[in-house]
Amino acid sequence: MWPFSRRSQTPTETKGLAEPGDDLYAIFGLTPTSTGGAVVTPDAALRVPAVGSAIRVISEAVATLDISVKRIEADGTEVDVPDHPVLPFLRDEANDWTDGFSLIRDLVIDALSDDRGGVAYVNRLGDGRIAEIIRYRRGVVDVQFDQTTGEPRYKIDSRVVPAGNMIHLRSPSGRSPLSLAREAIGVAIALDTHAAKLFGSGARPSGALKFPKNLGEGAVRKMIETWRATHEGQDNGGKTAILYDDATFEPYTFNSTDSQFIENRKFQILEIARCFRVPPAMLFDHDRATWSNGEQQGREFLSYTLEPWLRATEGALRRALLTDEERPQYAIRFDRDDLTRADLSTRSTVINSLISSQVINANESRAWLGLPPREGGDQFMNPNIATEGAEPDDEETDDAA
């Protein structure tokens, strides 16, 4: 049963078809650019390899992380709640046709490509329990924002839906990276189109034969047959050209833009990487990548690109999936350790050092490795100087101190 909310008295902004704005273009999936009048739609933008790769690397990185519900204790520590009723919708199946991974991935994709953000409807039963989470196709959910407070209002099939039943993931400033990068994407589309024409049916010839006087049709055919038989083919490359009837051969040369065509296309990859804040190496541009800066770019991707999206996604899920009574006590968290795990040798060295310095205990380290706790593993002790079941004497205690 669809709930209805009261209407606000604050007027909403309207646009006319005579002078449409960018947001009105966006309603129809159109984003005009200055590049030859090209219109960048989300589907057209995703066909640009750099754009598709940037959106996938962010959305899939968020969706692949393990998600859990934490209970916030009085001292600020967080404890796992593995039996919370929200978890099955995020880990297993959001509804009968969508799994949890696809739901989170598609929400982030929508937020990266649509100014309205990623929106999903939380269908609740009469007693408040969640029955399913549905992400509708683009354009089905109508989102309007109050011009004074920015409060969103949601409609599905012209029916008002309370904000508490909508998961809404938005980009910073209310503009998606795809929308902000529309000019750079438009240039990339233009370069792709030019490349297709250049190497397709509209390929440029290597040169032209020029004759000072007009030739008859028979002479032209004979000249073409002779030229092709002499200079075209796998075994005829590099032969000396013998011209007759005062003919001259004028080779076609590339102008400055054509000679830097590859550089122009590579620069657009950097532009798109800047807009999505993705390291160029993650878009498979390894021109300036080294072992040292590659590792540094990976850390920057986690800190400056992925972490803000993780925080925003956690907040959107917490607001819509937890009740008013649960929000002060519970939180939805992504496990960042999956992204920062090093090789087994490095992890073993770090864990052993933390246990020896009594920063963590054995069971905490086993949890990092995905292992169950063991008996006696909650004690903080240095296994390098302490022996299980033995009590050190006073002299050994002084030496340890």
N, C-alpha and C positions, 0 to 999 in steps of 0.2 A: 504494500500500500504506500503511495507516494505522499510524503509529508509536505505541507505547504508552510512557508514562512511569511511573516507580515511584510508588507511593502514599505520600503523606505520613502520618505518624502523628499529626499535629496535627488535632484534631477540628474540624469545621466547624459553624457556627451553623445551627440548624434552627428553622423557624417552624411553628406549628400553625394549622389552619384555624379553630379556635375563637376565637383571638385573633390574627388576621393583622396583620402590620406593614406599613409602607409598601412595603418591598421585596417582600413577598409579593403585595401588590396590583399592584406593577409587573410581576410575572411574567405576570399576565394582562392587562397594558396598562391597569390601572385606577389612577387617582390620586384618592382622595376629597377633597372640599373641604367647607368649612363653609357654602357658598352654597346653601342649600336642598337639601343632600344631593347636589349634583351631583358626578358623577365625571368628571374631566378625563382623557381618553385622549389619546395623541399625535395621533390622527386628528382628534378634536374640537378640540384646541388649535390645530392647523394651519388649521382653518376660521375661526379668529379672524384677521381681516386683519392686525392688528398683529403677532401671533405668527408667522404665515406670512411676513410681510415681513422680520421680524428674522432668522429662521432662514435665509431665502434670501439676504439681503444679506451675511451672514457666510460661509455655505457657498459661494456662487457667487463671492464675492470671492477666497476661498482657491483654488478650483478653476481660476479663469481665469488665475492667474499661471503664467508659464513655470517649469518645474521642470527642474533639472539636477543632475548628479553632479559634485562637486568633489574634486580631489585636494589634500590638505593638504601643502604643502611644509614643509621644515625651518624656514624663517623665518616660518611661520605664514600665508603667503599661500595663496590657493586658486586652482587652475587648473581650467578646464573639462575634463571627460572625455566628449566627445560620443559615444564608441563603447562606453560601459559597457553591459553586457547588461541592467541594470535599467531603463534609460531607456525602451525600447519599451513596457514594461508601464505606465509612468506617463504617457507622452505619447501613445501610439497606442492600443493595445488591452490591457486587463488580462486579458481572456479573449475567447472567441468572440462573446459577447453584451454585453460591457461595455467602453466606452472609458475611457481614463485620466481624462478630465474627470469623467465620471459616478461613477467609483470614489471619487475624492477628495471630490467634492461630497457623495455619500451617506454617506461616513464621517463628515464633519463634521456632517451633519444628524443622524445617529444619536447622536453625542456631545452635541449640543445638546438632544436630546429624550429620551434614554434614560440612566438612571443607570449602566447597564453600559457605556455608551460605544459607539463605532463599532468593529466587529470585522470583519476579513476574513481568510480563510485563504489562505496561500501554499502552493500545491501544488508540491512539488519532485520532480525526477526522482531516480533512484538515485545519480547522480553529484553531486547537490547543486544542479544548475541549476534555475532557476525555470521551471515549465511554464505556470502561470497563477495569477491572483489572483482569488479568488471572495469576494464579499460575500453572505453568506446573508441570508435574510429574518429579520425580528425574531422572536426566540424559538427559532430553530433552534440557535444556538450557546449552550451553557450555560456561563456564567462564574461560578465560585465563588472567593471570596477567603479566604485563610488569615487567621484571626482574630488571629494574633500578628504575622505579618510583612506581611500584605497581599498576599502572592504570589498571582497569579491562576492558576487551573486551568481549562482549556478542554476542553469535550466537544462533539463533533458526532455526533449519532445515537448517544449513549451511548459513544462512543469517545474516549479521551483523546488530545489533540493537544498536542505540545510547544509551549511558549510561544514558542520561536524561529520557529515557523511561523505565528504569528498577528500580524497588524497590529492593535494595540489603541490607539485614541485615546480618552482619557478626559477628562472635565471636571474642574475643580478640586474638591478635597474629595470626589470620587466622587459628586457630585450634579449632574445636568444642570440648566441654567437653566430648562428647562420644568418640571422637578419642583419646583425652589425657588420658581417663580412660579405654582404651581398655584392659590393663592387669588386672586391678581390676575387670572389667566386665567379662573377660575371666575366672578368678578364680571363680566368682559367678556362671557362667554357668557350670563350672566343678563341683562345689559343688551341684548344682541342679541336674546334671546328675547322680552324685554319690548317691544322696538321692533317686532318682527315681529307680536306680538299687538296692539299699539297701533294700527298702521297696516294691519293685515290684517282678518281677520274679526271680531276683537274690538275694533275701533276705537271710541273713546269718542264719544258724541253731544255736540252743542254745548249742549244744554239739554233741558228737559222742560216740558210744559204740565200745570198742576195745576188741578183742579176741586174746589170745596168739596163737591159732591154727586156721587152716583153717576150715570153716564150709561148709557143703554141701548146695545146693540150697534149699532143703526142710527145713533144720534147719534155714537158714536165713529168709525164709518166715515166719516160725513159730515164730521166735524171734521178727520180725517186728510186726506181728499181736498181739502178747502178749504185747509188749511195748506200742503200740498205744492204745490198749484196757485198759491198766492199767494207763497210764500217759497222754494221750491226751484227750481233751474234756473239757467242762466247769466245770464238777464236779470232775475231776481227778487231778486238780492242787495241788501241795504240798504233794502228797503221797510219802511214802517211797519206794525207788526203790530196788527191790530184783533181784540181778544179779546171773547168773549161768555160768558154764563152764569157771570160772576164768575171766569173763568179767569185764571190768572197764569202767566207764563213765567219759569222759573228757569234761568239759564244755568249750565253746569258750569264751574268754574274749576280750573286745575291747582294742586296743592299745591306745597310748596316743593321736594320731590324731583322732581316732574314738570317744574317750570319750569326746573330745572337739569339736565335729562336730558342735553342735549348736553354740558354741562360735565363731567358724570360720565363720559360716554363718552370725552371727550378726556383726562381725568385717567387713565383706565385705559391709554391709549396711552403716557402718560408712565411709568406704573408698569411696564408691560411693557418699555419702552425701558430703564429702569433695570436690570431683571433681566438683560437680554441685553447691557447696556452698549453700546447702540447710540444714537447721537444721534437725537433725535426727528425732525429734518429728514429723516433717511434712512428714516423710517417715514411720510414724506409729511405730517408735522405741521409746517407752516411758520408757525404763529401768531407765534412769537417769533424766527423766522429772519431774519437780515439778511446783507448781503454779507460783512461782517467776521466775525461769529460763525459763519456757515456755513463759511467757509474754516477757521476755528479748530476747529470740530467735525469737519471732515474730517481734520485732522491728528491730533486726539485719537482718532478712530476707527482710524486706522492704528497709532498708538502703543499705545493702551490696550485696544483690542478685538481688532484683527486680528493684531497681532504675537504675543501669547501663543498664539493658535491656530496660527499659522504655525510657531512654535517647537515646539509640542507635536506637530504633524503631521510636521514634519521628524524629530523624535526617534522617533516611532512607525514611520515608514517606514525610517529608518536601522537601527533595532534588528532589524526583521523581514526586510528585503531584503538587507542586507549581511552577509557572513560575519564570523566572529570575527576573521579575519586582515585583513579590509578595513576594519573600523570605525575603527581608529586612523589609517588613511591616507586614508579617503574620507568624504565627507559629502553628504547630499541637501539641496539648497537651493532655495527659491523666490526668484524674481527680484522684489524689492520695487520696482525702478525703474518697473515698469508702473503702480504705484499712485501714484507721486510725480511722474510726468511732467507738466510744465506745458505751456502752449501753445508753438508753435514759436518765436515771437519771444523769449520768456523763456528758453527752453532755449538758443537760439543765443547770447544775451547771457552766460549763465552759463558755457557751454562755452568761449566766446572768452576770458572772464576767467580761467578756470582754466588754459587753454593759455598765455596771456600771462604768468601768474605762475609757469609751469612746474610746476604741481601735477600735471597730467596731460599726456600727449603726444597727438599727432594720432590715432594708432591707437586709443588708449583712448577718445577722444571719438567716433570712428567706431563703435566697438563699442556705445556707448550709443545711437547712432542706428540700430543694426542694419545697419551698412555693413561691407564687408570691409576689412581693413587694406590700406594702400598702401605702396609702397617708400619707405623713409626716414622713415616716420611714427612710428618708435619713439624718435626723438631728442627731447629736451626743449629746446625753443627758443621764443623769442618772435617770432612772425611779424610783429609790428608794428615791430620794430627790426632784425631780421636778414633778410638777403637771401640766397636760396639760391645757392650757388656763389661768393659774394663774401666776402672776408675783411676785416673792419673794421680800419682803421689804429689806431695807438695813441691818437690823439686821440678817435676815435669810441668806442674801448673805454673810455677814461676817462669820457667823457660818459655812456655806458651804465651804467657802474658808479655 
